[in-house]
Amino acid sequence: MWRIPQWFPDLDKALVERLATYHSELLKFNIRLNLVSRNTERDSDEIHFADCILAGKALQNAKFDRPVYDLGSGNGLPGLVLALMRRDAQFILVESDSRKCEFLKHMVSILQMPNCQIMNVRLETLKASEMSIAVSRGFANISKSLLAVNKCFSKGGKFYHMKGSNWGTEIAEIPTQIISLWKPELIAEYNLPDTQARRAIVCTEKQA
């Protein structure tokens, strides 16, 4: 199914066409790369694409004046969708699986996205203070995500976590030693268009 045009009639036609191409390629490659759960294929337009579009709308005024790292990018969600919506910003899709990186390179090529580059590396190999803006979706819980990037994130940097309705629990479970270094803040909540499932974006800002 592809219901994005009816859910988001305000989106630019060219953008919707690119998203439809991405959706089609994602399902085609999913057979051998396991990019998304097979249980979500039928409603992937809502579960995956509408979720990222709504996140993109929530972040449309976010200051993306430095490269935005999509961590554990894998299937390209949310990085590719955000990059299509924010052509003014540069995105770096970080993924350790070389086969998934080939898929990401394929999508960047056919969608003609000069504002995207792929990094086939593990997070721990990134340089100290290399990142100042990051996004993630389905990467890890907030605590594990912050532990993974603590050394490579610069002071004042912002990490945007796309979460489900349990975001409050994840914040409450952040260990004391991490919460002293990162300040979490809920910046957006929204519902998916059909199921009305609750989603949220939590921003953690590096304090030291």
C-alpha positions as CSV (number, residue, x, y, z in Angstrom):
1,M,0.0,0.0,0.0
2,W,1.0,3.6,-0.6
3,R,-1.2,6.1,1.2
4,I,1.3,8.9,1.7
5,P,-0.4,11.2,-1.0
6,Q,-3.8,11.1,0.8
7,W,-2.3,11.5,4.3
8,F,0.1,14.3,3.3
9,P,-1.5,16.3,0.5
10,D,0.7,19.3,1.3
11,L,3.9,17.5,0.4
12,D,5.6,18.5,-2.8
13,K,4.7,16.2,-5.7
14,A,8.4,15.5,-6.6
15,L,9.1,14.6,-3.0
16,V,6.2,12.2,-2.8
17,E,7.4,10.5,-6.1
18,R,10.9,10.1,-4.6
19,L,9.5,8.6,-1.4
20,A,7.4,6.2,-3.5
21,T,10.5,5.1,-5.3
22,Y,12.3,4.6,-2.0
23,H,9.4,2.6,-0.6
24,S,9.3,0.3,-3.7
25,E,13.1,-0.3,-3.6
26,L,13.0,-0.9,0.2
27,L,10.4,-3.7,-0.2
28,K,12.3,-5.2,-3.2
29,F,15.6,-5.3,-1.4
30,N,14.0,-6.5,1.9
31,I,13.7,-10.0,0.5
32,R,17.4,-10.6,0.9
33,L,18.6,-7.8,3.2
34,N,16.0,-7.9,6.0
35,L,15.8,-4.1,6.0
36,V,12.4,-4.0,7.9
37,S,10.4,-6.7,9.7
38,R,8.3,-8.8,7.3
39,N,5.4,-8.1,9.7
40,T,5.5,-4.4,8.8
41,E,5.8,-4.7,5.0
42,R,2.1,-4.4,4.3
43,D,1.7,-1.2,6.3
44,S,5.3,0.1,5.8
45,D,3.9,3.3,4.3
46,E,2.5,4.2,7.7
47,I,4.8,2.4,10.2
48,H,8.0,3.6,8.5
49,F,7.4,6.4,6.0
50,A,4.6,8.3,7.7
51,D,6.5,8.1,11.0
52,C,9.6,9.7,9.4
53,I,7.7,12.3,7.4
54,L,6.0,13.4,10.7
55,A,9.4,13.5,12.4
56,G,10.7,15.6,9.5
57,K,7.8,18.1,9.9
58,A,8.5,18.3,13.6
59,L,12.2,19.0,12.9
60,Q,11.7,21.4,10.0
61,N,12.9,24.3,12.1
62,A,15.8,22.4,13.8
63,K,19.2,24.0,13.2
64,F,21.0,21.6,10.9
65,D,24.0,23.8,10.1
66,R,26.4,20.9,10.5
67,P,26.3,17.4,9.1
68,V,23.5,15.3,10.6
69,Y,24.5,11.7,11.4
70,D,21.9,9.0,11.0
71,L,23.2,6.4,13.4
72,G,22.7,2.7,12.6
73,S,21.0,3.8,9.4
74,G,20.5,0.3,8.0
75,N,17.4,0.8,5.8
76,G,17.9,4.6,5.6
77,L,15.1,5.5,8.0
78,P,14.9,8.3,9.1
79,G,18.1,9.7,7.4
80,L,17.0,9.4,3.7
81,V,13.5,10.7,4.4
82,L,14.9,13.7,6.4
83,A,17.5,14.4,3.7
84,L,14.8,14.5,1.1
85,M,12.8,16.9,3.2
86,R,15.8,19.0,4.2
87,R,17.8,19.5,1.0
88,D,19.5,22.4,2.6
89,A,21.2,20.1,5.2
90,Q,24.0,17.5,4.8
91,F,23.4,14.0,6.1
92,I,25.8,11.2,6.9
93,L,24.3,7.7,7.1
94,V,26.4,5.5,9.4
95,E,26.0,1.8,9.1
96,S,28.4,-1.1,10.0
97,D,26.8,-3.7,7.7
98,S,28.4,-3.5,4.3
99,R,25.5,-5.0,2.4
100,K,23.1,-2.5,3.9
101,C,25.5,0.3,2.9
102,E,25.3,-0.9,-0.7
103,F,21.5,-0.5,-0.5
104,L,22.0,3.0,1.0
105,K,24.4,3.9,-1.8
106,H,21.9,2.6,-4.4
107,M,19.1,4.8,-2.9
108,V,21.3,7.9,-2.8
109,S,22.2,7.3,-6.4
110,I,18.7,6.7,-7.9
111,L,17.1,9.5,-5.7
112,Q,19.9,11.9,-6.8
113,M,20.8,13.0,-3.3
114,P,24.1,15.0,-3.3
115,N,23.4,16.0,0.4
116,C,23.9,12.4,1.5
117,Q,27.0,10.3,2.1
118,I,27.5,6.8,3.5
119,M,29.9,5.7,6.2
120,N,30.5,2.0,6.5
121,V,32.0,2.1,10.0
122,R,31.3,1.1,13.6
123,L,30.5,3.9,15.9
124,E,33.4,3.3,18.2
125,T,35.8,4.1,15.3
126,L,34.5,7.7,14.9
127,K,36.8,10.5,16.1
128,A,36.4,12.3,19.4
129,S,33.9,15.2,19.2
130,E,33.3,14.3,15.5
131,M,29.5,14.7,15.7
132,S,27.4,17.6,16.8
133,I,24.0,16.6,15.4
134,A,22.6,13.1,15.1
135,V,19.3,11.2,14.6
136,S,18.3,7.6,15.2
137,R,15.3,5.4,14.9
138,G,15.2,1.8,16.1
139,F,19.0,2.0,16.9
140,A,19.0,1.3,20.7
141,N,17.3,2.7,23.8
142,I,18.4,6.2,24.9
143,S,20.9,5.0,27.5
144,K,22.7,2.7,25.2
145,S,22.7,5.2,22.4
146,L,24.3,7.9,24.6
147,L,26.9,5.5,25.8
148,A,27.7,4.6,22.2
149,V,28.3,8.2,21.1
150,N,29.5,9.9,24.3
151,K,33.1,10.1,23.1
152,C,32.4,11.2,19.5
153,F,29.9,13.8,20.4
154,S,30.9,17.5,20.9
155,K,29.7,19.6,23.8
156,G,26.5,21.4,23.0
157,G,25.6,18.8,20.3
158,K,22.1,17.5,19.9
159,F,21.0,13.9,19.4
160,Y,17.4,13.4,18.2
161,H,15.9,10.0,19.2
162,M,12.7,8.8,17.4
163,K,10.7,6.8,20.0
164,G,7.4,5.1,20.7
165,S,5.0,5.8,23.6
166,N,7.5,4.4,26.1
167,W,9.9,7.3,25.8
168,G,9.3,8.5,29.4
169,T,10.4,5.1,30.7
170,E,13.6,5.3,28.6
171,I,14.5,8.7,30.1
172,A,13.8,7.5,33.6
173,E,16.1,4.6,33.1
174,I,19.1,6.7,32.0
175,P,21.9,6.1,34.6
176,T,23.0,9.0,36.8
177,Q,26.5,9.1,35.3
178,I,25.0,9.6,31.9
179,I,22.3,12.1,32.9
180,S,25.0,14.3,34.3
181,L,26.5,14.6,30.8
182,W,23.3,14.8,28.7
183,K,20.1,16.8,29.1
184,P,17.0,15.0,27.7
185,E,14.0,16.9,26.5
186,L,10.8,15.9,24.8
187,I,10.4,18.1,21.7
188,A,7.5,16.5,19.8
189,E,4.7,14.0,20.0
190,Y,2.5,12.9,17.2
191,N,0.2,10.1,16.1
192,L,0.5,7.9,13.0
193,P,-2.3,8.7,10.5
194,D,-4.2,5.5,10.4
195,T,-3.6,3.5,13.6
196,Q,-3.1,6.7,15.7
197,A,-0.1,5.0,17.3
198,R,1.8,7.5,19.5
199,R,5.3,8.5,18.5
200,A,7.8,11.0,20.0
201,I,11.1,12.7,19.4
202,V,13.4,13.2,22.4
203,C,16.4,15.5,22.1
204,T,19.4,14.9,24.3
205,E,22.0,17.7,24.5
206,K,25.6,17.0,25.4
207,Q,26.4,19.1,28.5
208,A,30.1,18.3,28.9
